[in-house]
Amino acid sequence: MNNFNLHTPTRILFGKGAIAGLREQIPHDARVLITYGGGSVKKTGVLDQVLDALKGHG
């Protein structure tokens, strides 16, 4: 494996209305990686809300 450095500053948005303001928090040229676990994020519709909030970004 090659050596590498990884710098990942993290911002966590939490609370009512946080998803709606998500796109404004991400720089225009940024890439977004979404990770999730067992699937409740799909069952509750949160993943779809996040994806909808990010549509048109970049």
N, CA, C and O atoms as CSV, one atom per row, in Angstrom:
chain,resi,resn,atom,element,x,y,z
A,1,MET,N,N,0.844,-1.171,0.000
A,1,MET,CA,C,0.000,0.000,0.000
A,1,MET,C,C,0.892,1.238,0.000
A,1,MET,O,O,1.942,1.256,0.642
A,2,ASN,N,N,0.472,2.259,-0.716
A,2,ASN,CA,C,1.197,3.532,-0.745
A,2,ASN,C,C,0.880,4.348,0.497
A,2,ASN,O,O,-0.221,4.274,1.044
A,3,ASN,N,N,1.858,5.125,0.930
A,3,ASN,CA,C,1.620,6.047,2.038
A,3,ASN,C,C,0.748,7.204,1.562
A,3,ASN,O,O,0.827,7.608,0.402
A,4,PHE,N,N,-0.067,7.727,2.440
A,4,PHE,CA,C,-0.876,8.890,2.097
A,4,PHE,C,C,-1.272,9.631,3.359
A,4,PHE,O,O,-1.220,9.083,4.460
A,5,ASN,N,N,-1.663,10.867,3.189
A,5,ASN,CA,C,-2.212,11.684,4.265
A,5,ASN,C,C,-3.658,11.987,3.930
A,5,ASN,O,O,-3.986,12.274,2.779
A,6,LEU,N,N,-4.506,11.925,4.908
A,6,LEU,CA,C,-5.924,12.213,4.716
A,6,LEU,C,C,-6.343,13.262,5.733
A,6,LEU,O,O,-6.201,13.070,6.941
A,7,HIS,N,N,-6.856,14.364,5.229
A,7,HIS,CA,C,-7.346,15.435,6.096
A,7,HIS,C,C,-8.832,15.583,5.829
A,7,HIS,O,O,-9.228,15.939,4.719
A,8,THR,N,N,-9.654,15.318,6.821
A,8,THR,CA,C,-11.098,15.360,6.623
A,8,THR,C,C,-11.770,16.214,7.694
A,8,THR,O,O,-12.277,15.693,8.687
A,9,PRO,N,N,-11.771,17.520,7.487
A,9,PRO,CA,C,-12.500,18.360,8.431
A,9,PRO,C,C,-13.990,18.013,8.348
A,9,PRO,O,O,-14.528,17.820,7.258
A,10,THR,N,N,-14.628,17.939,9.470
A,10,THR,CA,C,-16.014,17.481,9.525
A,10,THR,C,C,-16.930,18.557,10.087
A,10,THR,O,O,-16.624,19.199,11.093
A,11,ARG,N,N,-18.046,18.737,9.422
A,11,ARG,CA,C,-19.106,19.608,9.933
A,11,ARG,C,C,-20.353,18.741,10.048
A,11,ARG,O,O,-20.730,18.059,9.095
A,12,ILE,N,N,-20.979,18.765,11.188
A,12,ILE,CA,C,-22.192,17.983,11.404
A,12,ILE,C,C,-23.358,18.946,11.575
A,12,ILE,O,O,-23.349,19.802,12.459
A,13,LEU,N,N,-24.360,18.794,10.717
A,13,LEU,CA,C,-25.579,19.594,10.811
A,13,LEU,C,C,-26.643,18.719,11.450
A,13,LEU,O,O,-26.873,17.594,11.009
A,14,PHE,N,N,-27.283,19.225,12.476
A,14,PHE,CA,C,-28.257,18.422,13.200
A,14,PHE,C,C,-29.440,19.294,13.595
A,14,PHE,O,O,-29.275,20.453,13.976
A,15,GLY,N,N,-30.618,18.727,13.502
A,15,GLY,CA,C,-31.801,19.417,13.995
A,15,GLY,C,C,-32.829,19.680,12.916
A,15,GLY,O,O,-32.626,19.381,11.739
A,16,LYS,N,N,-33.927,20.242,13.350
A,16,LYS,CA,C,-35.044,20.534,12.461
A,16,LYS,C,C,-34.603,21.507,11.367
A,16,LYS,O,O,-34.030,22.557,11.655
A,17,GLY,N,N,-34.874,21.151,10.120
A,17,GLY,CA,C,-34.538,22.016,8.998
A,17,GLY,C,C,-33.101,21.915,8.522
A,17,GLY,O,O,-32.711,22.617,7.588
A,18,ALA,N,N,-32.301,21.052,9.148
A,18,ALA,CA,C,-30.882,20.954,8.784
A,18,ALA,C,C,-30.691,20.470,7.345
A,18,ALA,O,O,-29.798,20.949,6.646
A,19,ILE,N,N,-31.511,19.537,6.904
A,19,ILE,CA,C,-31.362,18.999,5.549
A,19,ILE,C,C,-31.656,20.074,4.510
A,19,ILE,O,O,-30.986,20.132,3.479
A,20,ALA,N,N,-32.630,20.910,4.762
A,20,ALA,CA,C,-33.007,21.956,3.805
A,20,ALA,C,C,-31.858,22.921,3.535
A,20,ALA,O,O,-31.747,23.441,2.425
A,21,GLY,N,N,-31.011,23.168,4.511
A,21,GLY,CA,C,-29.894,24.096,4.343
A,21,GLY,C,C,-28.586,23.429,3.988
A,21,GLY,O,O,-27.530,24.062,4.006
A,22,LEU,N,N,-28.654,22.153,3.665
A,22,LEU,CA,C,-27.444,21.378,3.411
A,22,LEU,C,C,-26.635,21.895,2.234
A,22,LEU,O,O,-25.415,22.027,2.330
A,23,ARG,N,N,-27.296,22.186,1.133
A,23,ARG,CA,C,-26.588,22.578,-0.089
A,23,ARG,C,C,-25.777,23.854,0.094
A,23,ARG,O,O,-24.704,23.989,-0.495
A,24,GLU,N,N,-26.261,24.780,0.890
A,24,GLU,CA,C,-25.546,26.040,1.108
A,24,GLU,C,C,-24.266,25.840,1.917
A,24,GLU,O,O,-23.398,26.713,1.921
A,25,GLN,N,N,-24.140,24.716,2.596
A,25,GLN,CA,C,-22.969,24.444,3.426
A,25,GLN,C,C,-21.807,23.846,2.640
A,25,GLN,O,O,-20.685,23.781,3.143
A,26,ILE,N,N,-22.069,23.409,1.409
A,26,ILE,CA,C,-21.065,22.680,0.638
A,26,ILE,C,C,-20.510,23.577,-0.461
A,26,ILE,O,O,-21.277,24.125,-1.253
A,27,PRO,N,N,-19.183,23.736,-0.524
A,27,PRO,CA,C,-18.593,24.545,-1.594
A,27,PRO,C,C,-18.992,24.019,-2.974
A,27,PRO,O,O,-19.213,22.821,-3.150
A,28,HIS,N,N,-19.080,24.915,-3.934
A,28,HIS,CA,C,-19.556,24.581,-5.282
A,28,HIS,C,C,-18.756,23.449,-5.930
A,28,HIS,O,O,-19.331,22.600,-6.610
A,29,ASP,N,N,-17.447,23.431,-5.726
A,29,ASP,CA,C,-16.598,22.446,-6.396
A,29,ASP,C,C,-16.311,21.213,-5.534
A,29,ASP,O,O,-15.430,20.422,-5.871
A,30,ALA,N,N,-17.033,21.041,-4.440
A,30,ALA,CA,C,-16.790,19.922,-3.528
A,30,ALA,C,C,-17.469,18.647,-4.012
A,30,ALA,O,O,-18.468,18.682,-4.731
A,31,ARG,N,N,-16.909,17.545,-3.605
A,31,ARG,CA,C,-17.544,16.250,-3.820
A,31,ARG,C,C,-18.196,15.834,-2.512
A,31,ARG,O,O,-17.746,16.216,-1.431
A,32,VAL,N,N,-19.249,15.056,-2.619
A,32,VAL,CA,C,-19.977,14.630,-1.429
A,32,VAL,C,C,-19.975,13.107,-1.373
A,32,VAL,O,O,-20.271,12.439,-2.364
A,33,LEU,N,N,-19.641,12.571,-0.216
A,33,LEU,CA,C,-19.697,11.133,0.028
A,33,LEU,C,C,-20.732,10.896,1.120
A,33,LEU,O,O,-20.634,11.451,2.214
A,34,ILE,N,N,-21.713,10.076,0.813
A,34,ILE,CA,C,-22.754,9.758,1.788
A,34,ILE,C,C,-22.582,8.303,2.196
A,34,ILE,O,O,-22.571,7.413,1.346
A,35,THR,N,N,-22.450,8.062,3.483
A,35,THR,CA,C,-22.368,6.693,3.995
A,35,THR,C,C,-23.509,6.478,4.979
A,35,THR,O,O,-23.930,7.400,5.678
A,36,TYR,N,N,-23.993,5.266,5.018
A,36,TYR,CA,C,-25.049,4.942,5.970
A,36,TYR,C,C,-24.969,3.471,6.321
A,36,TYR,O,O,-24.287,2.704,5.642
A,37,GLY,N,N,-25.649,3.080,7.359
A,37,GLY,CA,C,-25.550,1.721,7.884
A,37,GLY,C,C,-26.680,0.814,7.454
A,37,GLY,O,O,-26.849,0.526,6.269
A,38,GLY,N,N,-27.442,0.373,8.418
A,38,GLY,CA,C,-28.401,-0.705,8.231
A,38,GLY,C,C,-29.601,-0.450,7.342
A,38,GLY,O,O,-30.319,-1.396,7.020
A,39,GLY,N,N,-29.845,0.740,6.945
A,39,GLY,CA,C,-30.940,0.982,6.018
A,39,GLY,C,C,-32.102,1.784,6.567
A,39,GLY,O,O,-33.024,2.104,5.817
A,40,SER,N,N,-32.095,2.126,7.859
A,40,SER,CA,C,-33.218,2.908,8.388
A,40,SER,C,C,-33.296,4.273,7.724
A,40,SER,O,O,-34.372,4.864,7.637
A,41,VAL,N,N,-32.162,4.772,7.257
A,41,VAL,CA,C,-32.146,6.059,6.565
A,41,VAL,C,C,-32.961,5.976,5.268
A,41,VAL,O,O,-33.538,6.970,4.825
A,42,LYS,N,N,-33.003,4.796,4.672
A,42,LYS,CA,C,-33.845,4.590,3.488
A,42,LYS,C,C,-35.311,4.426,3.888
A,42,LYS,O,O,-36.202,5.017,3.277
A,43,LYS,N,N,-35.547,3.621,4.916
A,43,LYS,CA,C,-36.922,3.345,5.354
A,43,LYS,C,C,-37.641,4.611,5.798
A,43,LYS,O,O,-38.837,4.762,5.551
A,44,THR,N,N,-36.932,5.511,6.445
A,44,THR,CA,C,-37.554,6.737,6.953
A,44,THR,C,C,-37.628,7.845,5.912
A,44,THR,O,O,-38.286,8.863,6.130
A,45,GLY,N,N,-36.947,7.649,4.769
A,45,GLY,CA,C,-36.970,8.655,3.717
A,45,GLY,C,C,-35.918,9.739,3.859
A,45,GLY,O,O,-35.874,10.667,3.051
A,46,VAL,N,N,-35.071,9.637,4.871
A,46,VAL,CA,C,-34.050,10.664,5.095
A,46,VAL,C,C,-33.038,10.688,3.951
A,46,VAL,O,O,-32.615,11.763,3.526
A,47,LEU,N,N,-32.647,9.522,3.452
A,47,LEU,CA,C,-31.689,9.487,2.345
A,47,LEU,C,C,-32.247,10.217,1.130
A,47,LEU,O,O,-31.531,10.993,0.497
A,48,ASP,N,N,-33.498,9.984,0.799
A,48,ASP,CA,C,-34.121,10.680,-0.334
A,48,ASP,C,C,-34.166,12.188,-0.107
A,48,ASP,O,O,-33.971,12.961,-1.045
A,49,GLN,N,N,-34.421,12.609,1.128
A,49,GLN,CA,C,-34.437,14.041,1.437
A,49,GLN,C,C,-33.059,14.658,1.221
A,49,GLN,O,O,-32.941,15.753,0.671
A,50,VAL,N,N,-32.025,13.955,1.654
A,50,VAL,CA,C,-30.655,14.457,1.487
A,50,VAL,C,C,-30.297,14.522,0.009
A,50,VAL,O,O,-29.750,15.524,-0.451
A,51,LEU,N,N,-30.598,13.469,-0.738
A,51,LEU,CA,C,-30.295,13.455,-2.171
A,51,LEU,C,C,-31.052,14.559,-2.903
A,51,LEU,O,O,-30.495,15.205,-3.792
A,52,ASP,N,N,-32.304,14.780,-2.542
A,52,ASP,CA,C,-33.079,15.866,-3.150
A,52,ASP,C,C,-32.471,17.226,-2.826
A,52,ASP,O,O,-32.422,18.110,-3.681
A,53,ALA,N,N,-32.008,17.389,-1.588
A,53,ALA,CA,C,-31.401,18.661,-1.179
A,53,ALA,C,C,-30.111,18.930,-1.939
A,53,ALA,O,O,-29.735,20.085,-2.140
A,54,LEU,N,N,-29.431,17.867,-2.362
A,54,LEU,CA,C,-28.150,18.024,-3.058
A,54,LEU,C,C,-28.296,18.085,-4.576
A,54,LEU,O,O,-27.323,18.379,-5.270
A,55,LYS,N,N,-29.476,17.816,-5.103
A,55,LYS,CA,C,-29.666,17.858,-6.560
A,55,LYS,C,C,-29.312,19.234,-7.093
A,55,LYS,O,O,-29.688,20.256,-6.517
A,56,GLY,N,N,-28.590,19.247,-8.189
A,56,GLY,CA,C,-28.204,20.504,-8.811
A,56,GLY,C,C,-26.957,21.122,-8.208
A,56,GLY,O,O,-26.515,22.183,-8.649
A,57,HIS,N,N,-26.380,20.468,-7.200
A,57,HIS,CA,C,-25.144,20.995,-6.599
A,57,HIS,C,C,-23.995,20.763,-7.561
A,57,HIS,O,O,-23.884,19.696,-8.166
A,58,GLY,N,N,-23.151,21.754,-7.696
A,58,GLY,CA,C,-21.959,21.604,-8.536
A,58,GLY,C,C,-22.309,21.768,-9.927
A,58,GLY,O,O,-21.443,21.678,-10.797
